[in-house]
Amino acid sequence: MAAAVLAAENPGFRDEHWFGRPSRLGVQYTRILIDAPNIGTAKLALIARKVEDRYGKDTILDRYLNSVYFGRYAYGVEAAALDFFGKQAAELTPGEAIVLAAQLDSPGDGAFDPTLHPDAARRRFDEIRKEMPGGDGAQFPAGTLTTAQWEQQRKARHPEGVAQYLADKAILDIAALNLPYEGARVITTIDPRLQQALVKQVDAAADGSVMHGQPANLRAAAVAVQPGTGRILAYYDDARATPGPPGNAFVPITLAAAIKAGISLQSRWLAPAEMDFPSEGRLAKQGNPVRDVKRCPGGKPSCTLLDAQRDGLRLPLFAVASKVGAPAIVDMARACGVGTMWAYEQDKLTPVPLDRAGKELAPKYFQAEIGLGQYPLTLADEANLMATFASGGKRATAHIVAEVSYAGQTRYHADEHTEAALDEGVARDVTWALAQQPAGRLADGRPTAAATGEWTLAPTLAERSQPPGQFQVDLTKFAHASIAGFTPQLAVAVRVGNKGDEEHVLVDRTGARINATTMPAQIYRQFLAEALAGAPRFDVPQPLALGDPNTGNAR
């Protein structure tokens, strides 16, 4: 294939590079690489020369063959071989390789496609054969796949429904690895039994699923990650990994940052209906104090941090986040496996990679509201941070791609090593706290360590334009509801939300409002019950009771 492409496009490729000029094929690859159609010829040649000097011609040729467009929606020789001849590139005959190489002259209109223009295809075939070393014996192939045949093959390689969600996620991850996905053979981390168990709970088309027959605006997404390896064992997300605010399902991060800072789960915190936080710019006179509709157990004016996280009390958790500081919470999120969070920048939701120290990202992007789970993240990251706690504070990278190969040659194999993310004692105390959440207890009485959370409807433009204090968010109407938790064998995150905008209050088919402890928790429990069938029971270790119980704002 390489010989045929060089004969068609650049016969002198191996010898070119005189007077500082790059090869023709090097220029073509550079144009693909930088994706700048309007770049000037001189500038393109300069960049191409630098690319060739850095990578060498063998690498340039390899990458060109795996990325160039051949027509028929095929990028790279592997995809082209499948679309034109129904076989892998390694199985091509010399004649078939020449036919594919001919497409590079005019791939957009199929001018040399034997199915569309057989005479032109044969003429170009003869021209390339004469230039190709050893091409004299090449025979023009009997025929390529018809248009109907290759479209059918392509459809088979691009599945729909649940398989498409998995494929889309794998393609995103392959692109992040700077590997071409067309022509790739991908081995995923998905466990078929667990995947089937998950789909049975969240796919609205599946009879008996929790989502079956629910209002059309609802969607459910769920991810299961293996602690200690980061393998995504089950995945369902019809929103293509759209991030969402986790609410108090993010609180394990807040707890871990607090315990690390010396704050005990037994410390006591005030929980009135509303409260000013001057240091955070949250003041009643400005119309934006921190409010809550929930109260401490028994209606008491204060409660422990343990109670606050279990019941999702906003004021104590905000006070803790303010005291610990948003930078420390960002650092803890990154340490536990969160790669990106989303923040508003000039009224636009923008991804913010957590690749810098927290003090560089907060308060520029993240304020104390991070402790309440305001800032969106992907469900895979939400499950992965739970996997870190499940493995005693050791973090792995969540991944769905285990191996990628091209024509039988492995180009990528996932690295599943773990790194220490937080102190084992901190992880133990957080695990014990999460195990007190009743929504995470399975039907047979087995506990899991779980956190539940909701996020309210986004205010409309008209509501946001009202004077300070004139509009208050209704804290009982939710657009997102989540649960995330784990056992030693599995970490799971489930989210129920709207398919489109966030202007619909989450209600089920009976008209009852949805919160984290209803539909998401039902999916979570039923999936885990089936996934863990026959697995050893999870006994929650007693906490080490780290931190000072006198660090709260109440006594």
N, C-alpha and C positions, 0 to 999 in steps of 0.2 A: 504494500500500500504506500509506503514511504517513497519507494522508487517511482511509482506511478505518479504520485503528486508532484515530486520534483521534476519529472519529465514534462508534466503539464504546465507547471507554474514557474519553475525556476531551475532549469537544467544546470546552471553554473553555481548552484547554492553552496556547494562544498568549497569552492575556490574563490568566491566573491569576497570582497571587502577591500577593494583597492581605493587608494587616495581617501581613506576614511569613510567611504560610502558603505552603508549596510546592504545586505542582500534584499532582493525583491520580496522574498518570503518573510524575511525579518520585518520589513516594513508592513506587510499585510498582517502579521501577527500583532505587531505593536498597535495597529489601528483597532484591532479587536480588543486588545488589552485595555487601552485607555478610553475606548468608546467615546470618541470626540469627532463626529463626522465633519465638522467645519474647520478642523485644524489645518494650518498651512502646510504645504509640501515640505518646505525646508525644515520647519519645526518638527514635523513627523519623522523626517529622516534623521534628525539629530537625536531624538528620543530613541528611535530604532537602533541606532549605532550603540547607544549606551546600554540598551537592553541586551543586544548581542554580546557586547563586551562582558557584561555581568554574568549572563547565564550560559553562553556558549551555544553553538549551532545544534548540537544534539538535543538539548533541552528545548530550544526554540521550535525545532521540528516536531518534537513530541507534543508540546503544548498546542501548537498550531493544528496538528491532526486531531486533537481532542476537543477543539473549540470552533473550528471553521464551519461555516454554513454550507451544506451540500444541496439544499432544496428539500422539498417534502417535509418541511418543519424539522429537519434533522441537523443537529449541531454535533460535530465530531464523527469520526469514522465508524465507531461502534453503532451509533444510532443510524447512520447512513446505510451501513451494511444490513441492518435489520429492516429498514424501510424500503430499500431497493431490492434486496435479495432474500430477506427472511432468514439470515444467518449472522453469526458473529463475525467480526472483522478478521479474526484469526483464521477463519475458514474460507476466506475469499480466494478465488482463483486469480491468476495474473490478469486475465481478461476482465473479470468483474472489478478488480481494483482499478483498471484503466477507465472503465465506464464511470466509476465514482469520481475519479480524478477529473474527468471531463466536465463534471457538473460545476466545478469551481469557476469556470469561465463565465457562467451565467445562471447561478442557482435560483435567482428570484423568479425567472419565467420558465424554467425547465427547458431551455433552448436545446440542450443536449440530452434530455431524458428520453431513453429508447421507447418508452411507452407513448410519449407525446410526439416526438420528432425522430423517428427511427433513422431516416436518411442522414440528418445532421449528426446524430449520435454516432453513426458508423464512420462518417468522414473524420470526425474529431478523434474517434478511437484509433484510426489508422495513423493520424498525425502524432499522437502521444506514443503509440507503439514504436515508431521509428526513433523517437528520442530516448526511449526507456532501455537501459542496459538489460540485455537478455529478453527483450520484449518480442523478438521475432516469432517465437512460438506461441504467443498469447492468442487465444481464440475469442472472437466476439461472442458473449454469452447468448444462450438461446432466448432469453427474455428476462425482464425484470417483473417484479410484482405489479399488478395492475393498480390503478388508483383505488379501486374498491378494496383490494387485498391489503395494500399498505395502510389505508385508513383504518381497516378492521384491526390490523396488528397494532397500530398506534393506540387505538382505543383500549385494547387489551392491556397495554403497558401503562395506561393512565386510568386507573380504576376510579369508580365512583363510590359514594357513600362512605362507610366506615373506613374501607381500605384507602380511600382518597385522603382522609384526615391523616392517616399514618404516612402516606406517601408525601403529602404536603409538608409535614413536620420533618421527615427525613431529608427532603430537598432543601428546606431552610438550613438544616444543620450541615449538609454537604456544601452548600454555597458558603457558609461561614468558615468552612475548612479550605476554601479556595480550590475546590475540586469540581470538575464538570459533572453534572448529574446525568446528562444524556449518554447512554451507553454504559452507565455504571451498573455493576452488580452489587447490590447492597444487602448485607445481613443486618437485621435490626435486633434490638434487645427485647422485643416484645415476646411475652410468654403467652402462647395461644390460649391456654386454659384461663388465665387471668383476664386476658383481653375479652374473651367470650363472656366471662362473668361480669365484667364492667359494662359491656354493651347491653347486656340483658337488663341492666338497671337504668341506663341513661338514654338509650336510643328510643325516641318517641315512636319509631316504627315497630319496635319489638313488643309483641303481646306480653302483657304482664309486667312491663317495665314501669318504674316509678313515673316516668315522663309520658307514658302512653295515655292519650286522651286529654292531656293538659292543654291549657290555652295556647293558641298558635304563636303568641309573642314570646313564650318561654323557651329557653334553651338551657341545657345542662352540659357541663364540661367536667372532666375528672382525669386525674393523672395518678398513677401508682409508681413509686420509685423504690428500688431495693437499697436499703441502708448499707453503707460500706462499699458499694460499687458505683452508685449513681445510675444504674441501669433503669431506664423507663420500661417497666414490665407491662403496663397497660395504659392506653392513651385514647381519649375521646374528646375532641374539641371541634365542633362544627363552626366555630368562629375563628379558626385558623390561628390559635395561640394569641388571641386578643387579650391584652392585659386588663385587669380590673382591680378596684380597691378591695383589699381583703378584709377591711374592718378589723375587728378584734381577733380574727384568725391570725393576724400578724403579731399579736401580743406576746407570744413566746420570745420574740426578739427583744421586745421592750423589757420583759422579765429578766432575760439573760443579761442585758446591759445593766439593769438595775442591781441585780445580785452581784455582778462583777464590780459595780461601784460601791458595794457595801450595804445595799438596801435589802432588808430582810423581807421575806414573804409575810412575816407577822407584823411588819410595821403598819401603823394605822394612818388612814387618810380621810380627809373630809369629803363628804359627798352631798352637798346641797343641790338645789334645783339649778342654780347657776352660780358662777364664780368668776371674778376678775383675775387675770394673770397679766399684770402690767409689763413684766419683762418680755412677754410674748406679744404685746400689743393687742391683747384681748380684754376689752373694757366695756362695761355696760353703757357708759356714757357715749361710746362710739358705736353702740348697737351690736357688738360682737363678743359678748362674754361667752365662756364655755358653758353650755347647757346640757341637761340630761333629764329624761323622764323616768329613769330607773332610780331605785333607792337601795340603801344597804339592807341586809337581812334584818327583819323586824322593824324597819323604818328608823333605825338608829342614825344619828348624824354622821357617824364615821364607821369605817370597817377596815379590815386588813387588806393588804395588797392581794393576798390569796383570794379573798372574797371578790375583790374588784375585778380580777382577771376572769374568774369563773362566771360572774354575772354580767360582765361587759359594762362596767360603770365608767362613764366617760371622764368625769372630773378627777377621780383618783388617778386614773391612767394618764390623763393629760398632765397632772401635777408631777407624776413620776417622770414622764418624758421631759418635762421642763427642767426638773432637777438634774437628771442624768445628762441631758443635752442631746439635741438632734445629731451632732457629729458622732457621738458615741454609739447611738442607735444605728446610724448608717454604717459605721465600722463593724458592728455586730452582724448586721444584715449581710454585708459582703463576706465576712468570715464564715457565716453559716451557709453560704452558697447562692445568695441572690446576686445575679449578674447585672440586672438593669431594673431601675424603677422609673416611673413616669411622673413628671412634674409639670405644672403650668408655667409657661414662659411666654409672656405677652399674650395671655389668654389662649394659648395653644398648648395642648398636651404634648409634651416632648419627651422622648426617651433619654434617660440620663444613666450612662454606664457607671457602675460603682467601681471604677478602676482607679480611684484616687482616694486619699485620706478623707475621712468624714468632714474634717474642718475646711476642706476645699469645696465641699458640696453643700454644706449646711452652715449658715441659713440661706445661702444663695438659692438653692433649689428646694431644700427640705427644712421645714420648721418643726415645732414640737408636735404638730398634728401627725407626724410620722408615727408617734406612739399609739395613735388610735387607728392606724392602718388606712390612712387617707390616700396614700400614694399608690397607684396601680402597679402591679407586677404580674408576670405570667404565672399560670397555674403550675407549670413545671418547676419554676423557682420556689413556689409556695410549698410544693411537695418535697422538694430537695432540702429546704431548710429544716423541715420536719425530720427528714432522713438523717440530718446531722445530729439532732438531739437523740434519735433512735440508736445511733452508733456511738453514743457516749461522748459526743463532741468532735467526732472525726468527720470531715467534709470530703465528699467526692463530687465530681462534676456530673450533673444530670445529662444523660445522652440517650438518644434512640438509635444512633448509628453505631454498630459494633465493628463493622468491617466494610471497606469499599474496594472493589477490584475492577479492573478493566482487562478484558480478554484473558482472564485467568491469572493476571498479575495483581497482587495485593498492593494497593497504594496507601491504605490507611487502616490502622487497627486502634481501637479506642484504648486510651490509657485510663485504667480504673483504680489508680492509687489513691489513697486518702491522705489528708493533711489534718493536723490538729487545728481545730477552729476555735475551741473554747475549753476552759477547764472542765474536767470530767465531773467535778463536784457541782459546778454551775448547771451542767446538763442534767445531772441527777435531780437537783432541786426543781428545775423547770419541768422535768418529766413527771415528778410527783404532783406538782401543782396542776398540770394538764389532766392527770388521771382523775382529778376530782370533778371533772366536767361530766355530768350524768348523760348528756346527749351522746357521748362517745362510748357508752357501755353497751355491749352486744346483747342479743336476746338471751343467750345462755348465761349471762352474768359476767362474762369476761370483760375486764376494763381495757380501754385503750387510752392513750394520752392524746387529748384532743382540745382544740380551741375553735370556738364558733364566732362568727362575726357577720355584720351586715353593713351596708352603706346606703345612705339615703338617696332619694331622687336628686338629680342635678337641678339646681334652680334654673328657671327659664331666663332668657335675656331680659324680659320685662321685670321679673322678680329681682334680678341682680341690679337693675337700674333704679330701684326704689331707694329713698333716703335711708341712712343708717337707722336701724331699730324698727323700720316699718315692715320688713320682711324677716320671718324666722323660718328656718328649715323645719319641716315636720319630721321629728325624729322617730316617728312610728311608721313611716312609709318608706319602703325599701326598694331600691333598684338592683341591688346585689345581695346575695346571701351565700355565705361560705362556711365550710368546715374543713379543717386540716388536722391530721393526727397521725398516730403511728403505733405499731407494735415493734418488737425487735426485728420481725421479718419483713415488714412492709410499711411504707409511709404513703399516705393518700391525701389528696386535696380535691375537694368537690366544690363547684360553684354553680349556682342557679342565677340566671339573669335574663335580660331582654335580648332578643335577637337583633333588634335595630337600635333605636335611640333609647335613652334611659328615662323617658317621660311616663312610662307605665308602672304603676305600683304592682309589685309581684303578688299575684293571687293565684290560687289553684283552681281546678275545675269546679269546686264547690263554692267559689267566691271567697274562701278564707285566705287571709293574708299569709304570705310565706315569710318565715324568718329562718335563721341558720339552723335552729333546732327542729325544724319540721322537714321539709322536702330534702334539703341537702344532707341533713343528718340521717334521714331514712336511707338515702342512696349509699351513704358512707357505711352505715351499719350492715346493710344487706350485702353489699359487695364484700366487705371484710369477713363477714360470717362465712360466705362461700369460699373466698380466697384462702382463709385460714383453716378450712376444714381439715381436721387431723393434725394440725400444728400444735406444738406445746403451748400451754397456757402462759400468758404474760403476767408475771408477778411483779408488781411495782415496788421497787426498792424504797425504803424509808428515806426521807430527805436528810441532808446533812445540816439543814437549818443555818445556812451561811448568811452573813450580813448582820446588821445591827437592827433590832426591832424598834429602836427609838429614833429612826431616821425619817418617819412620816411627818405630815403637817398637822396631825392630831395626836392627842395623848389619851 
